[in-house]
Amino acid sequence: MSAFLHLSDFHLSENDATSLKGMEPTLILKNTISKIVNKINDFGKLDGIIITGDISDDGSKTSYLNAHKILKKMDLPILAVPGNHDLRRPMMDHFTTASNFATSQFFDWAYETSDTKVIGLDTLVEGETFGMLREESLNFLRENIQFEIKKNLVLAIHHPPIKTGIPFMDKIGLKNSEELLECLNTAAKPLRILCGHVHGVYHGSLGIHSVVTAPSTCTRFSFNRRSDAPKGFKSSPTGFAYLDSSKDGFWTSLNTVN
């Protein structure tokens, strides 16, 4: 089996004091990683850290530098895709070393262990909050899944291809989920799809493929299905997740206290 930690939505800034109502996301990430390191033996062997976007809140070089410094304390391959708050160019300076990238311009990559292939795709549309998969990204995915019969398959993207019941977030999800499903249906086996973006744990499916969203390390959106639901966030519960990618494996979220 292979095992991964799944983290998402750090929202670090060059100046944390002016971001997220003074929530200090850099300090929160430091504390989260310290807690993980302190109990690292509880997880057994880990094969990497999957990060499903919004490492930064402002796209600053400082935010990516700080995030990388904090994450490298775990001494694991870092497998990251961008979110709508990220900027590709500064993110690439620190988060492109562990994976096999399809291009030097986008975060489309594949990472393999003895029994698992993790594919990351770039849903970022810079200047927008919604997500979209480029045709090139879908072709890269198809090439990596359609003839893969031995390894377990995991897809990492930022924007969920499912509804979560939070109206203001569902409006800015993945815009071409049907095209993604058409591509996924060329695979010989179901995929696990790991996402971020919605700052909470939501489960669903895209065809026969399971979809799950990770909690944010720093904030939480309240579940509220009213059309006029407020767009604010709460400081808890937050956390991260653990994935056992084997055929009969599991994904579970673990709460942290900020």
Number of C-alpha atoms within 10 A of each C-alpha: 16 19 22 21 22 27 26 32 28 25 28 30 25 19 14 18 12 11 16 18 9 10 16 18 24 23 15 20 23 17 17 23 20 16 13 17 14 10 11 14 10 9 12 9 12 19 17 20 22 25 28 30 29 25 28 28 23 19 22 18 17 16 24 26 16 18 21 16 11 18 18 12 12 16 10 15 19 22 25 31 33 32 32 24 23 26 23 19 14 16 23 18 12 16 21 18 12 15 20 15 17 15 11 10 10 21 27 26 25 22 17 16 14 10 14 20 21 23 25 31 26 26 28 28 18 14 10 11 18 22 25 21 20 17 11 14 22 20 11 19 23 18 14 17 24 15 12 14 11 12 18 23 24 22 19 28 31 32 32 30 25 18 16 20 14 18 18 17 19 18 12 18 23 23 18 14 18 13 13 20 16 13 18 23 18 15 19 13 18 19 21 22 23 27 30 29 27 27 27 26 20 18 14 16 14 20 13 13 17 15 21 21 29 31 32 31 30 30 26 20 21 18 12 15 12 11 10 9 13 12 12 10 14 12 15 20 20 25 26 24 21 20 21 16 23 15 13 7 11 12 17 14 19 12 15 18 14 18
